[in-house]
């Protein structure tokens, strides 16, 4: 049944309301899961967990949970409209895939790590629905048995290629190996050529978000420069007033005060310079080795592929008809 026609039915209205409620409930539950999983899941191999990870207070539902509830509910509603009556198995599997994908996105954004356990859960769910799709012969995800295999190989291969290019050009990893494993799981679900569409969506969303980040950073930098200039002008004004007062005082008391002030200034200048150098070195250390999490864009691409499945293939079909 077409999504809009299904939405006009009683069942469609009930399911839409249920998905909205499930979005809030499931978000609360997977926030609990992220807070309860072992700290080692959110660390690199052989890395000592931080006190924050050990505390079990990693994500707060009262903060980002509200936004994630809306995102989860919207994804579930769109997924139900896409795979409605007669496709309940697909909807149940895809709902689980959406939840796991959002958990992966949260972990990668906050800790720049994709837990292997979540990737395995995503791959197992994808493998199960892929086998169901092939056995039943619906052909929604895969047209042949080799489609999920080709999708997984293509997804992992593209990530490895990007990693190699990054190592050759920038002398550091272009992609983490967690992204490689994640895209292999995505390819297992989307198959071929779905993996290509998922990769394109992930790159487009990453570029859009990257441009937004650059714009926001520049705006904040300009505001910081203006506030710094204002503070500098205030300091200069205070210095001028203090120097004028010191000159008057010097005229009355002699040159002793001036000599002492000069000695104090010569003692403080190196300290200020050392503090500035230390601040610059700390900033360089924090900036060096910074990592842009790509996992959230992979997860978003997978969700977009599932909830806009028909739209994507209809657009591709219309485009191919132009030739």
C-alpha positions as a Markdown table, in Angstrom:
| # | Residue | x | y | z |
|---|---|---|---|---|
| 1 | Unk | 0.0 | 0.0 | 0.0 |
| 2 | Unk | 1.3 | 3.5 | -0.9 |
| 3 | Unk | 2.5 | 5.5 | 2.1 |
| 4 | Unk | -0.1 | 8.3 | 1.7 |
| 5 | Unk | -2.9 | 5.9 | 1.2 |
| 6 | Unk | -1.9 | 3.9 | 4.3 |
| 7 | Unk | -1.7 | 7.1 | 6.3 |
| 8 | Unk | -5.4 | 7.8 | 5.5 |
| 9 | Unk | -6.5 | 4.5 | 7.0 |
| 10 | Unk | -7.4 | 3.8 | 10.6 |
| 11 | Unk | -4.5 | 1.4 | 11.0 |
| 12 | Unk | -2.1 | 4.0 | 9.5 |
| 13 | Unk | -3.2 | 6.6 | 12.0 |
| 14 | Unk | -2.9 | 4.2 | 15.0 |
| 15 | Unk | 0.5 | 3.1 | 13.9 |
| 16 | Unk | 1.7 | 6.6 | 13.4 |
| 17 | Unk | 0.7 | 7.6 | 16.9 |
| 18 | Unk | 2.2 | 4.4 | 18.3 |
| 19 | Unk | 5.5 | 5.1 | 16.5 |
| 20 | Unk | 5.6 | 8.6 | 18.0 |
| 21 | Unk | 5.3 | 7.1 | 21.5 |
| 22 | Unk | 7.7 | 4.3 | 20.7 |
| 23 | Unk | 10.2 | 7.0 | 19.6 |
| 24 | Unk | 10.2 | 8.5 | 23.1 |
| 25 | Unk | 10.2 | 5.1 | 24.9 |
| 26 | Unk | 13.0 | 3.6 | 22.7 |
| 27 | Unk | 15.2 | 6.7 | 23.0 |
| 28 | Unk | 14.9 | 6.5 | 26.8 |
| 29 | Unk | 15.8 | 2.8 | 26.7 |
| 30 | Unk | 18.8 | 3.1 | 24.5 |
| 31 | Unk | 20.1 | 6.0 | 26.5 |
| 32 | Unk | 19.9 | 3.7 | 29.5 |
| 33 | Unk | 21.8 | 1.0 | 27.5 |
| 34 | Unk | 24.6 | 3.5 | 26.6 |
| 35 | Unk | 24.9 | 4.4 | 30.3 |
| 36 | Unk | 25.0 | 0.8 | 31.4 |
| 37 | Unk | 27.2 | -0.9 | 28.9 |
| 38 | Unk | 30.8 | -1.7 | 30.0 |
| 39 | Unk | 33.2 | 1.2 | 29.8 |
| 40 | Unk | 35.6 | -0.9 | 27.7 |
| 41 | Unk | 33.1 | -0.9 | 24.9 |
| 42 | Unk | 33.6 | 2.9 | 24.5 |
| 43 | Unk | 37.4 | 2.8 | 24.6 |
| 44 | Unk | 40.0 | 1.9 | 22.0 |
| 45 | Unk | 41.7 | -1.5 | 22.5 |
| 46 | Unk | 43.9 | -1.6 | 25.7 |
| 47 | Unk | 42.8 | 2.0 | 26.6 |
| 48 | Unk | 42.1 | 2.8 | 30.2 |
| 49 | Unk | 38.5 | 4.0 | 30.7 |
| 50 | Unk | 38.1 | 7.6 | 31.9 |
| 51 | Unk | 36.3 | 8.5 | 35.2 |
| 52 | Unk | 33.3 | 9.7 | 33.2 |
| 53 | Unk | 33.0 | 6.3 | 31.4 |
| 54 | Unk | 33.3 | 4.5 | 34.7 |
| 55 | Unk | 30.7 | 6.7 | 36.4 |
| 56 | Unk | 27.9 | 5.5 | 34.1 |
| 57 | Unk | 26.7 | 9.0 | 33.5 |
| 58 | Unk | 27.6 | 9.3 | 29.8 |
| 59 | Unk | 24.5 | 10.7 | 28.1 |
| 60 | Unk | 21.6 | 12.7 | 29.7 |
| 61 | Unk | 18.1 | 12.1 | 28.4 |
| 62 | Unk | 17.1 | 15.6 | 29.6 |
| 63 | Unk | 19.5 | 17.1 | 27.2 |
| 64 | Unk | 20.0 | 15.6 | 23.8 |
| 65 | Unk | 17.4 | 12.9 | 24.5 |
| 66 | Unk | 14.6 | 15.3 | 23.5 |
| 67 | Unk | 16.0 | 15.8 | 20.1 |
| 68 | Unk | 16.9 | 12.1 | 19.6 |
| 69 | Unk | 13.3 | 11.2 | 20.6 |
| 70 | Unk | 12.0 | 13.4 | 17.8 |
| 71 | Unk | 14.5 | 11.9 | 15.4 |
| 72 | Unk | 13.7 | 8.3 | 16.5 |
| 73 | Unk | 9.9 | 8.9 | 16.2 |
| 74 | Unk | 10.2 | 10.5 | 12.8 |
| 75 | Unk | 12.4 | 7.6 | 11.5 |
| 76 | Unk | 10.0 | 5.0 | 12.9 |
| 77 | Unk | 7.0 | 6.8 | 11.4 |
| 78 | Unk | 8.6 | 7.1 | 7.9 |
| 79 | Unk | 9.8 | 3.5 | 8.1 |
| 80 | Unk | 6.2 | 2.3 | 8.9 |
| 81 | Unk | 4.8 | 4.3 | 6.1 |
| 82 | Unk | 7.4 | 2.8 | 3.7 |
| 83 | Unk | 6.9 | -0.8 | 4.9 |
| 84 | Unk | 3.3 | -0.9 | 6.1 |
| 85 | Unk | 0.6 | -3.6 | 5.9 |
| 86 | Unk | 2.0 | -6.9 | 4.7 |
| 87 | Unk | 5.6 | -5.9 | 5.5 |
| 88 | Unk | 5.5 | -6.1 | 9.3 |
| 89 | Unk | 8.7 | -8.2 | 9.4 |
| 90 | Unk | 10.6 | -5.6 | 7.4 |
| 91 | Unk | 9.3 | -2.8 | 9.7 |
| 92 | Unk | 10.3 | -4.7 | 12.9 |
| 93 | Unk | 13.8 | -5.4 | 11.5 |
| 94 | Unk | 14.2 | -1.9 | 10.2 |
| 95 | Unk | 13.0 | -0.3 | 13.4 |
| 96 | Unk | 15.7 | -2.3 | 15.3 |
| 97 | Unk | 18.3 | -1.2 | 12.7 |
| 98 | Unk | 17.3 | 2.5 | 13.2 |
| 99 | Unk | 17.7 | 2.2 | 16.9 |
| 100 | Unk | 21.1 | 0.5 | 16.7 |
| 101 | Unk | 22.2 | 3.1 | 14.1 |
| 102 | Unk | 21.3 | 6.0 | 16.4 |
| 103 | Unk | 23.1 | 4.4 | 19.3 |
| 104 | Unk | 26.2 | 4.1 | 17.1 |
| 105 | Unk | 25.9 | 7.7 | 16.1 |
| 106 | Unk | 25.6 | 8.9 | 19.7 |
| 107 | Unk | 28.7 | 6.9 | 20.8 |
| 108 | Unk | 30.8 | 8.1 | 17.8 |
| 109 | Unk | 29.8 | 11.7 | 18.3 |
| 110 | Unk | 30.6 | 11.7 | 22.1 |
| 111 | Unk | 33.5 | 9.3 | 22.3 |
| 112 | Unk | 34.7 | 9.0 | 18.7 |
| 113 | Unk | 34.3 | 5.2 | 19.0 |
| 114 | Unk | 31.9 | 2.7 | 17.4 |
| 115 | Unk | 31.4 | -0.2 | 19.7 |
| 116 | Unk | 32.1 | -3.5 | 17.9 |
| 117 | Unk | 29.1 | -5.0 | 19.8 |
| 118 | Unk | 26.7 | -2.5 | 18.2 |
| 119 | Unk | 28.2 | -3.2 | 14.7 |
| 120 | Unk | 27.8 | -6.9 | 15.2 |
| 121 | Unk | 24.2 | -6.4 | 16.3 |
| 122 | Unk | 23.6 | -4.3 | 13.2 |
| 123 | Unk | 25.2 | -6.9 | 11.0 |
| 124 | Unk | 23.3 | -9.8 | 12.5 |
| 125 | Unk | 19.9 | -8.0 | 12.1 |
| 126 | Unk | 20.8 | -7.1 | 8.6 |
| 127 | Unk | 21.8 | -10.6 | 7.8 |
| 128 | Unk | 18.6 | -12.0 | 9.2 |
| 129 | Unk | 16.3 | -9.6 | 7.2 |
| 130 | Unk | 18.5 | -10.2 | 4.1 |
| 131 | Unk | 18.0 | -14.0 | 4.4 |
| 132 | Unk | 14.3 | -13.5 | 4.9 |
| 133 | Unk | 14.1 | -11.2 | 1.9 |
| 134 | Unk | 16.0 | -13.7 | -0.3 |
| 135 | Unk | 14.1 | -16.8 | 0.9 |
| 136 | Unk | 10.7 | -15.2 | 0.5 |
| 137 | Unk | 11.6 | -13.8 | -2.9 |
| 138 | Unk | 10.3 | -10.3 | -2.2 |
| 139 | Unk | 13.4 | -8.7 | -3.7 |
| 140 | Unk | 13.0 | -5.5 | -1.6 |
| 141 | Unk | 16.6 | -5.4 | -0.4 |
| 142 | Unk | 18.4 | -7.9 | -2.7 |
| 143 | Unk | 17.8 | -9.2 | -6.2 |
| 144 | Unk | 20.2 | -12.1 | -5.9 |
| 145 | Unk | 22.1 | -14.1 | -3.2 |
| 146 | Unk | 25.4 | -12.3 | -4.0 |
| 147 | Unk | 23.9 | -8.8 | -3.4 |
| 148 | Unk | 24.5 | -8.6 | 0.4 |
| 149 | Unk | 28.0 | -10.1 | 0.0 |
| 150 | Unk | 28.8 | -7.6 | -2.8 |
| 151 | Unk | 27.4 | -4.7 | -0.7 |
| 152 | Unk | 29.4 | -5.6 | 2.4 |
| 153 | Unk | 32.6 | -6.0 | 0.3 |
| 154 | Unk | 32.0 | -2.7 | -1.5 |
| 155 | Unk | 31.2 | -0.8 | 1.7 |
| 156 | Unk | 34.3 | -2.1 | 3.5 |
| 157 | Unk | 36.5 | -1.6 | 0.4 |
| 158 | Unk | 35.5 | 2.0 | -0.1 |
| 159 | Unk | 36.3 | 2.8 | 3.5 |
| 160 | Unk | 39.7 | 1.1 | 3.3 |
| 161 | Unk | 40.4 | 3.0 | 0.1 |
| 162 | Unk | 39.6 | 6.3 | 1.7 |
| 163 | Unk | 41.8 | 5.3 | 4.6 |
| 164 | Unk | 44.7 | 4.5 | 2.3 |
| 165 | Unk | 44.3 | 7.8 | 0.5 |
| 166 | Unk | 44.3 | 9.7 | 3.8 |
| 167 | Unk | 47.5 | 7.9 | 4.8 |
| 168 | Unk | 49.3 | 8.7 | 1.5 |
| 169 | Unk | 48.2 | 12.4 | 1.4 |
| 170 | Unk | 48.0 | 13.4 | 5.1 |
| 171 | Unk | 50.2 | 10.7 | 6.6 |
| 172 | Unk | 47.5 | 9.7 | 9.0 |
| 173 | Unk | 44.4 | 7.5 | 9.0 |
| 174 | Unk | 41.6 | 8.8 | 6.8 |
| 175 | Unk | 39.0 | 6.5 | 8.3 |
| 176 | Unk | 38.9 | 4.5 | 11.6 |
| 177 | Unk | 38.6 | 0.8 | 11.3 |
| 178 | Unk | 35.3 | 1.1 | 13.1 |
| 179 | Unk | 33.9 | 3.0 | 10.1 |
| 180 | Unk | 35.2 | 0.1 | 7.9 |
| 181 | Unk | 33.3 | -2.5 | 9.9 |
| 182 | Unk | 30.2 | -0.3 | 10.2 |
| 183 | Unk | 30.0 | 0.2 | 6.4 |
| 184 | Unk | 30.5 | -3.5 | 5.8 |
| 185 | Unk | 27.4 | -4.1 | 8.0 |
| 186 | Unk | 25.5 | -1.3 | 6.1 |
| 187 | Unk | 26.5 | -3.0 | 2.8 |
| 188 | Unk | 25.1 | -6.3 | 4.1 |
| 189 | Unk | 21.7 | -4.6 | 4.6 |
| 190 | Unk | 21.6 | -2.3 | 1.5 |
| 191 | Unk | 23.2 | -4.8 | -0.9 |
| 192 | Unk | 24.3 | -3.8 | -4.4 |
| 193 | Unk | 23.7 | -1.2 | -5.7 |
| 194 | Unk | 22.1 | 0.1 | -2.5 |
| 195 | Unk | 25.6 | 0.5 | -0.9 |
| 196 | Unk | 26.5 | 3.1 | -3.6 |
| 197 | Unk | 23.4 | 5.2 | -2.7 |
| 198 | Unk | 24.2 | 4.9 | 1.0 |
| 199 | Unk | 27.8 | 6.0 | 0.4 |
| 200 | Unk | 26.6 | 9.0 | -1.7 |
| 201 | Unk | 24.1 | 10.0 | 1.0 |
| 202 | Unk | 26.7 | 9.8 | 3.7 |
| 203 | Unk | 29.2 | 11.9 | 1.8 |
| 204 | Unk | 26.5 | 14.6 | 1.0 |
| 205 | Unk | 25.4 | 14.8 | 4.6 |
| 206 | Unk | 29.0 | 14.9 | 5.9 |
| 207 | Unk | 29.8 | 17.8 | 3.5 |
| 208 | Unk | 26.7 | 19.8 | 4.5 |
| 209 | Unk | 27.4 | 19.3 | 8.2 |
| 210 | Unk | 31.1 | 20.1 | 7.7 |
| 211 | Unk | 30.3 | 23.4 | 5.9 |
| 212 | Unk | 27.9 | 24.3 | 8.7 |
| 213 | Unk | 30.6 | 23.6 | 11.3 |
| 214 | Unk | 33.1 | 25.8 | 9.4 |
| 215 | Unk | 30.6 | 28.7 | 9.2 |
| 216 | Unk | 29.7 | 28.4 | 12.9 |
| 217 | Unk | 33.4 | 28.3 | 13.9 |
| 218 | Unk | 34.2 | 31.4 | 11.9 |
| 219 | Unk | 31.3 | 33.3 | 13.3 |
| 220 | Unk | 32.4 | 32.4 | 16.9 |
| 221 | Unk | 36.0 | 33.2 | 16.1 |
| 222 | Unk | 35.0 | 36.7 | 14.8 |
| 223 | Unk | 32.9 | 37.3 | 18.0 |
| 224 | Unk | 35.9 | 36.2 | 20.1 |
| 225 | Unk | 38.2 | 38.5 | 18.2 |
| 226 | Unk | 35.8 | 41.5 | 18.7 |
| 227 | Unk | 35.5 | 40.7 | 22.4 |
| 228 | Unk | 39.3 | 40.4 | 22.7 |
| 229 | Unk | 39.8 | 43.7 | 20.9 |
| 230 | Unk | 37.4 | 45.3 | 23.3 |
| 231 | Unk | 39.2 | 43.9 | 26.3 |
| 232 | Unk | 42.5 | 45.1 | 24.8 |
| 233 | Unk | 41.2 | 48.6 | 24.5 |
| 234 | Unk | 40.0 | 48.6 | 28.1 |
| 235 | Unk | 43.4 | 47.3 | 29.2 |
| 236 | Unk | 45.2 | 50.1 | 27.2 |
| 237 | Unk | 42.9 | 52.7 | 28.8 |
| 238 | Unk | 43.5 | 51.4 | 32.3 |
| 239 | Unk | 47.3 | 51.4 | 31.5 |
| 240 | Unk | 47.2 | 55.0 | 30.3 |
| 241 | Unk | 45.3 | 56.0 | 33.5 |
| 242 | Unk | 47.7 | 54.2 | 35.7 |
| 243 | Unk | 50.7 | 55.5 | 33.9 |
| 244 | Unk | 49.4 | 59.1 | 34.3 |
| 245 | Unk | 48.9 | 58.5 | 38.0 |
| 246 | Unk | 52.4 | 57.0 | 38.3 |
| 247 | Unk | 53.9 | 60.0 | 36.6 |
| 248 | Unk | 52.2 | 62.4 | 39.0 |
| 249 | Unk | 53.3 | 60.2 | 41.9 |
| 250 | Unk | 56.9 | 60.1 | 40.6 |
| 251 | Unk | 57.0 | 63.9 | 40.3 |
| 252 | Unk | 56.3 | 64.1 | 44.1 |
| 253 | Unk | 58.2 | 61.1 | 45.4 |
| 254 | Unk | 61.2 | 61.0 | 43.0 |
| 255 | Unk | 62.3 | 58.2 | 40.7 |
| 256 | Unk | 62.3 | 55.4 | 43.2 |
| 257 | Unk | 58.7 | 54.3 | 42.4 |
| 258 | Unk | 59.5 | 54.3 | 38.6 |
| 259 | Unk | 62.5 | 52.1 | 39.1 |
| 260 | Unk | 60.5 | 49.6 | 41.2 |
| 261 | Unk | 57.7 | 49.6 | 38.7 |
| 262 | Unk | 60.1 | 49.0 | 35.9 |
| 263 | Unk | 61.6 | 46.1 | 37.9 |
| 264 | Unk | 58.2 | 44.6 | 38.5 |
| 265 | Unk | 57.3 | 44.8 | 34.8 |
| 266 | Unk | 60.5 | 43.1 | 33.7 |
| 267 | Unk | 59.8 | 40.3 | 36.1 |
| 268 | Unk | 56.2 | 39.9 | 35.0 |
| 269 | Unk | 56.8 | 40.0 | 31.2 |
| 270 | Unk | 58.6 | 36.7 | 30.9 |
| 271 | Unk | 55.9 | 35.0 | 33.0 |
| 272 | Unk | 53.2 | 36.4 | 30.7 |
| 273 | Unk | 55.1 | 35.2 | 27.7 |
| 274 | Unk | 55.6 | 31.8 | 29.2 |
| 275 | Unk | 51.9 | 31.5 | 30.0 |
| 276 | Unk | 51.0 | 32.4 | 26.4 |
| 277 | Unk | 53.5 | 29.8 | 25.1 |
| 278 | Unk | 52.0 | 27.2 | 27.4 |
| 279 | Unk | 48.5 | 28.1 | 26.2 |
| 280 | Unk | 49.5 | 27.9 | 22.6 |
| 281 | Unk | 51.2 | 24.5 | 23.1 |
| 282 | Unk | 48.1 | 23.1 | 24.9 |
| 283 | Unk | 45.9 | 24.3 | 22.0 |
| 284 | Unk | 48.2 | 22.7 | 19.5 |
| 285 | Unk | 48.1 | 19.4 | 21.4 |
| 286 | Unk | 44.3 | 19.5 | 21.6 |
| 287 | Unk | 44.0 | 20.3 | 17.9 |
| 288 | Unk | 46.6 | 17.8 | 16.8 |
| 289 | Unk | 45.1 | 14.4 | 16.0 |
| 290 | Unk | 41.6 | 15.7 | 16.0 |
| 291 | Unk | 39.1 | 13.2 | 14.6 |
| 292 | Unk | 35.9 | 14.0 | 12.7 |
| 293 | Unk | 33.4 | 11.2 | 13.5 |
| 294 | Unk | 32.1 | 9.7 | 10.2 |
| 295 | Unk | 30.0 | 7.1 | 11.9 |
| 296 | Unk | 27.0 | 9.3 | 12.4 |
| 297 | Unk | 26.8 | 10.1 | 8.7 |
| 298 | Unk | 27.0 | 6.4 | 7.8 |
| 299 | Unk | 24.2 | 5.7 | 10.3 |
| 300 | Unk | 22.1 | 8.6 | 8.9 |
| 301 | Unk | 22.7 | 7.4 | 5.4 |
| 302 | Unk | 21.4 | 3.9 | 6.3 |
| 303 | Unk | 18.3 | 5.4 | 7.9 |
| 304 | Unk | 17.6 | 7.6 | 5.0 |
| 305 | Unk | 18.0 | 4.7 | 2.6 |
| 306 | Unk | 15.5 | 2.6 | 4.5 |
| 307 | Unk | 12.8 | 5.3 | 5.0 |
| 308 | Unk | 13.1 | 6.8 | 1.5 |
| 309 | Unk | 13.7 | 3.5 | -0.3 |
| 310 | Unk | 11.0 | 4.0 | -3.0 |
| 311 | Unk | 11.8 | 7.7 | -3.5 |
| 312 | Unk | 15.5 | 7.0 | -4.0 |
| 313 | Unk | 14.9 | 4.3 | -6.7 |
| 314 | Unk | 12.2 | 6.3 | -8.4 |
| 315 | Unk | 14.6 | 9.3 | -8.7 |
| 316 | Unk | 17.3 | 7.0 | -10.1 |
| 317 | Unk | 14.8 | 5.5 | -12.6 |
| 318 | Unk | 13.7 | 9.0 | -13.7 |
| 319 | Unk | 17.4 | 10.0 | -14.1 |
| 320 | Unk | 18.3 | 7.0 | -16.2 |
| 321 | Unk | 15.3 | 7.7 | -18.5 |
| 322 | Unk | 17.0 | 10.9 | -19.5 |
| 323 | Unk | 19.6 | 9.0 | -21.5 |
